[in-house]
Amino acid sequence: MTRIRGGHSQEILVRAVNWLGDAVMTTPALAALREARPDARITLLAKPLVAELFKGHPDVDEVMVYDRDGGHRGIFGKLRMASVLRARRFDSAILLQNAFDAALLVFLARIPDRAGYATDGRGLLLTRPVPITAETMALHETEYYLSLMSALGVLRPKAPAQRLQVAGEERAAMAARLASLGIAPGTPILGINPGATFGSAKRWFPERFAAVADALSEAWGAAVVLLGSAKEAPLSDAICAAMKNRAVNLTGKTTVREMMALLEACAYLVTNDSGPMHIAAALGTPLTAIFGPTEWARTSPLTGRARLVRADGIDCAPCKKRECDREPLCMLGVTPGMVIDASIELYGEVADGCG
């Protein structure tokens, strides 16, 4: 069995994955590495949005930004990043990201110990390529990253758990912001996340989100807050227009850190399969997640406080496509009533201390 190289105060570089939801699912692997090497300095290399997610995270000592769309664009940007990494004299690199680019970067940085899954033709660039099998690919993504760590000699935690952290000042700032928008302290907040960055096929319909938001806000006396990225603003605008009740629309108006504080403040979240879904799960927010074209068994939220709603018996699902090229039966089969019933059931369990 291969193992993380020994030595006092070892410098380990971890290349993070690129999507927010996937990044959340790597947190148990990072926790396992931190537990295995408490003496090491662990630096996470991440895209800007993922770097925000890990600000102040207890399992990493430093976060470095790799901006392939900005200062590190193109071959010269990559060479600049490699030069910075080379100057840091890292002992080891662990690649959670599967791309060829991740292996090329640490190879150019001359990091002597380079480990990761042997995907995308990058095996020759790694000193410790970990074979990938059909069984590995069928694992839940959290287990997929833990399996990589196990292959490197890092013990699997007995009870893997996703972990994110919101700072006290971030929590207070969001509470003040919500109060300024007319949401009184103590009012339960129903979060609605209608987007999904991966593609439109994963997005449920605005009029159905509106029906769910109206029904649940009336049942719980909750304030409705819509959230998501700037590109998803038209979806939230359509939901607001279709709702009978007032909603606060913060779509495109929060940073990643502010969105984390908002999700933590929510009493409940209704969401597509998305990054905010995984962030909410890691923060302990109860949620209902709507699944259509994606593999729920591999990307479901790792929490006991979630209800998954999906349509059964759809032959073409899960297709894993970004855009649907036919009638979206997997999403049409999920009705507002199904989501309302699942949410009311879980919300009651949480209120009773069972969730």
C-alpha positions in Angstrom: 0.0 0.0 0.0 1.3 3.4 -0.9 1.4 6.0 1.8 1.7 9.7 2.3 5.4 10.5 2.6 6.7 10.9 6.1 8.7 13.8 7.6 8.1 16.6 10.1 6.1 19.6 8.9 5.5 18.1 5.5 4.1 20.6 2.9 1.1 19.0 1.1 -0.7 20.6 -1.8 -4.2 19.5 -2.5 -5.8 20.4 -5.8 -9.5 21.0 -5.2 -12.3 20.1 -7.5 -13.9 22.9 -9.5 -17.6 22.8 -8.6 -19.0 24.0 -5.3 -21.2 20.9 -4.7 -18.3 18.5 -5.6 -16.0 20.5 -3.3 -18.4 20.0 -0.4 -18.3 16.3 -1.0 -14.5 16.3 -0.7 -14.6 17.6 2.9 -14.6 14.2 4.5 -11.5 13.3 2.5 -9.8 16.5 3.7 -10.8 15.7 7.2 -9.3 12.2 6.9 -6.0 13.7 5.6 -5.9 16.3 8.4 -6.4 13.5 11.0 -3.7 11.4 9.4 -1.2 14.2 9.1 -1.8 16.7 12.0 1.8 17.8 11.7 1.6 18.7 8.0 0.9 22.0 6.4 -2.0 21.4 4.0 -2.5 24.0 1.2 -5.6 23.9 -1.0 -5.3 25.1 -4.6 -8.7 26.1 -5.9 -10.7 28.1 -8.4 -11.9 31.5 -6.9 -15.4 30.4 -5.9 -14.2 27.1 -4.3 -11.5 29.1 -2.6 -14.2 31.2 -1.0 -16.0 28.1 0.2 -12.9 26.9 2.1 -12.0 30.3 3.7 -11.2 29.5 7.4 -11.8 25.8 7.0 -10.3 23.9 9.9 -8.9 21.1 7.8 -6.7 23.3 5.6 -3.9 25.7 6.6 -4.0 27.9 3.5 -6.0 28.4 0.4 -4.3 29.4 -2.9 -6.3 30.7 -5.8 -5.8 29.2 -9.3 -7.8 31.5 -11.7 -7.7 29.9 -15.1 -10.2 32.5 -16.4 -8.2 35.4 -15.0 -4.6 35.8 -14.0 -3.7 32.2 -14.8 -5.4 32.1 -18.2 -3.6 30.2 -21.0 -0.2 28.5 -21.1 1.7 31.5 -19.7 -0.8 31.8 -16.8 -0.2 28.1 -16.1 3.5 28.5 -16.1 3.2 31.5 -13.7 1.2 29.3 -11.3 3.6 26.5 -11.7 6.5 28.8 -10.8 4.7 30.0 -7.7 4.1 26.4 -6.6 7.7 25.4 -7.4 9.0 28.2 -5.2 6.9 26.9 -2.3 8.8 23.5 -2.4 5.8 21.3 -1.7 6.7 17.7 -0.8 3.5 16.1 -2.0 0.5 16.9 -4.2 -2.8 15.1 -3.9 -5.1 15.7 -6.9 -8.8 15.5 -6.0 -9.6 17.0 -9.4 -9.5 14.4 -12.2 -8.4 16.6 -15.1 -5.2 16.3 -17.1 -4.5 20.0 -16.3 -4.2 19.3 -12.5 -1.5 16.7 -13.1 0.4 18.8 -15.7 0.5 21.8 -13.3 2.1 19.9 -10.4 4.4 18.2 -12.8 5.6 21.6 -14.1 5.9 22.7 -10.5 8.3 19.8 -9.9 6.5 18.5 -6.8 8.3 15.2 -6.2 5.3 13.2 -4.9 2.2 13.5 -7.2 -0.8 11.3 -6.4 -4.3 11.1 -7.9 -6.6 8.9 -9.9 -5.1 7.7 -13.2 -7.8 9.4 -15.3 -7.7 11.5 -18.5 -4.4 10.1 -19.7 -2.4 11.7 -17.0 -0.9 8.5 -15.4 2.6 9.2 -16.6 2.6 12.6 -15.0 1.8 11.1 -11.5 4.4 9.3 -9.3 1.5 7.5 -7.6 -1.3 6.9 -10.0 -4.3 5.3 -8.4 -6.2 2.9 -10.7 -9.9 3.6 -11.2 -12.4 0.9 -11.6 -16.1 0.5 -12.5 -16.8 -0.1 -8.8 -15.0 3.2 -7.9 -17.0 5.1 -10.4 -20.3 3.7 -9.0 -19.5 5.1 -5.5 -21.2 8.1 -4.0 -18.9 11.0 -4.7 -18.0 11.4 -1.0 -16.8 7.8 -1.0 -15.0 8.3 -4.3 -12.7 10.8 -2.8 -12.3 8.8 0.4 -11.4 5.8 -1.7 -8.5 7.9 -3.2 -7.3 8.7 0.3 -7.5 5.1 1.4 -5.3 4.1 -1.6 -2.7 6.6 -0.3 -2.7 5.1 3.1 -5.1 7.6 4.8 -7.5 5.8 7.1 -11.2 6.2 6.3 -13.1 8.0 9.1 -15.6 5.8 11.0 -18.4 8.2 10.4 -17.5 10.5 7.4 -19.3 13.9 7.6 -19.2 16.9 5.4 -18.0 20.0 7.2 -18.2 23.7 6.4 -17.8 26.7 8.7 -19.5 30.1 8.8 -17.8 32.8 10.9 -19.7 34.6 13.6 -19.3 38.0 11.9 -20.6 36.5 8.6 -23.6 35.2 10.5 -24.3 38.5 12.2 -23.9 40.4 8.9 -26.5 38.2 7.2 -28.9 38.6 10.1 -28.6 42.4 9.9 -29.1 42.3 6.1 -32.2 40.1 6.4 -33.6 42.4 9.0 -33.0 45.4 6.7 -35.1 43.6 4.1 -38.1 43.3 6.4 -37.4 39.8 7.9 -37.8 40.2 11.6 -35.4 38.2 13.9 -36.9 34.9 14.8 -38.9 34.6 11.7 -38.4 31.1 10.0 -36.8 31.5 6.6 -37.7 29.3 3.7 -34.9 29.3 1.1 -35.7 28.6 -2.5 -32.8 27.6 -4.8 -34.2 27.3 -8.4 -30.9 27.1 -10.3 -28.2 24.5 -11.0 -25.0 25.7 -12.6 -24.4 22.3 -14.4 -27.2 23.0 -16.9 -30.9 23.6 -17.4 -31.9 19.9 -17.4 -31.4 19.9 -13.6 -33.7 22.9 -13.0 -37.3 22.4 -11.9 -39.9 24.8 -13.1 -40.4 28.4 -11.8 -44.2 28.1 -11.5 -43.9 24.9 -9.4 -41.3 26.5 -7.1 -43.7 29.4 -6.7 -46.5 27.1 -5.7 -44.3 25.3 -3.2 -43.0 28.6 -1.7 -46.5 29.9 -1.3 -47.8 26.7 0.4 -44.9 26.2 2.8 -44.6 29.9 3.7 -48.2 29.9 4.7 -48.0 26.6 6.6 -45.0 27.7 8.6 -45.4 31.5 8.8 -42.0 31.7 7.0 -40.4 34.4 5.0 -39.3 33.3 1.5 -35.8 34.1 0.3 -34.6 33.2 -3.2 -30.9 32.6 -3.8 -28.5 31.6 -6.5 -26.0 33.0 -8.9 -26.4 36.1 -11.1 -27.0 33.9 -14.2 -30.0 32.4 -12.4 -31.7 35.7 -11.7 -34.3 35.2 -14.5 -35.5 32.0 -12.8 -36.0 33.8 -9.5 -37.7 36.7 -11.1 -40.2 34.3 -12.7 -40.8 32.7 -9.3 -41.4 36.1 -7.7 -43.8 37.0 -10.4 -45.8 33.8 -10.1 -46.0 33.8 -6.3 -49.1 35.1 -4.4 -47.0 36.1 -1.4 -44.0 38.4 -1.0 -40.5 37.0 -1.4 -37.0 38.5 -0.8 -34.9 37.9 -3.9 -31.2 37.7 -3.2 -30.3 35.8 -6.4 -27.0 37.1 -7.7 -26.7 39.4 -4.8 -24.5 37.4 -2.5 -20.9 36.2 -2.4 -20.2 32.5 -1.7 -19.6 33.3 1.9 -22.8 35.4 2.2 -24.7 32.5 0.6 -23.3 30.1 3.1 -24.5 32.4 6.0 -27.9 32.7 4.3 -28.2 28.9 3.9 -27.2 28.4 7.6 -29.9 30.9 8.6 -32.7 29.1 6.7 -35.1 26.9 8.6 -35.6 24.9 5.4 -34.4 24.8 1.8 -36.2 23.6 -1.3 -33.6 23.1 -4.0 -32.5 21.4 -7.2 -29.5 19.1 -7.2 -26.8 21.8 -6.9 -23.9 23.3 -5.0 -26.2 25.2 -2.6 -27.9 21.9 -1.8 -24.6 20.4 -0.7 -23.6 23.5 1.2 -26.9 23.5 3.1 -26.6 19.9 3.9 -23.1 20.4 5.3 -24.4 23.3 7.4 -27.2 21.2 8.9 -30.1 23.0 7.2 -33.0 20.6 6.5 -33.9 20.4 2.8 -36.0 18.9 0.0 -33.9 18.2 -3.1 -35.5 17.7 -6.5 -33.6 15.1 -8.7 -34.2 14.5 -12.4 -31.4 13.7 -14.8 -28.6 13.2 -12.3 -27.6 10.1 -10.4 -29.1 10.6 -7.0 -27.2 7.6 -5.6 -23.9 9.3 -6.4 -24.7 13.0 -5.6 -27.4 13.0 -3.0 -26.7 15.2 0.1 -24.9 13.5 2.9 -27.2 14.3 5.7 -30.1 12.8 7.6 -32.0 16.1 7.2 -32.9 15.7 3.6 -35.8 14.4 1.5 -35.1 13.5 -2.1 -38.0 13.8 -4.5 -37.9 12.3 -8.0 -40.2 10.7 -10.5 -40.0 6.9 -10.7 -40.3 4.8 -13.8 -38.7 7.3 -16.3 -36.7 5.2 -18.8 -34.4 8.0 -19.9 -33.4 9.0 -16.4 -30.7 9.5 -15.2 -29.3 10.7 -18.5 -26.7 13.0 -16.9 -27.2 15.6 -19.7 -26.8 19.3 -19.2 -29.6 20.1 -21.5 -32.7 18.0 -22.2 -33.2 17.1 -25.9 -36.7 15.8 -25.4 -39.7 16.4 -23.1 -38.2 16.6 -19.6 -40.3 13.8 -18.1 -38.1 13.3 -15.1 -38.8 16.9 -14.0 -42.4 17.0 -15.1 -43.0 13.9 -13.0 -42.2 15.8 -9.8 -45.3 17.7 -8.8 -45.6 20.6 -6.3 -47.7 18.3 -4.1 -44.8 15.8 -3.8 -42.4 18.5 -2.7 -44.8 20.1 -0.3 -45.6 16.7 1.4 -42.0 15.7 1.7 -41.0 19.1 3.1 -43.8 19.2 5.7 -43.0 15.7 6.8 -39.3 16.5 7.4 -39.9 19.9 8.9 -42.2 18.3 11.4 -39.6 15.7 12.3 -36.9 18.3 12.8 -39.2 20.4 15.0 -39.9 17.3 17.1 -36.2 16.6 17.4 -36.3 13.5 15.3 -34.3 14.9 12.3 
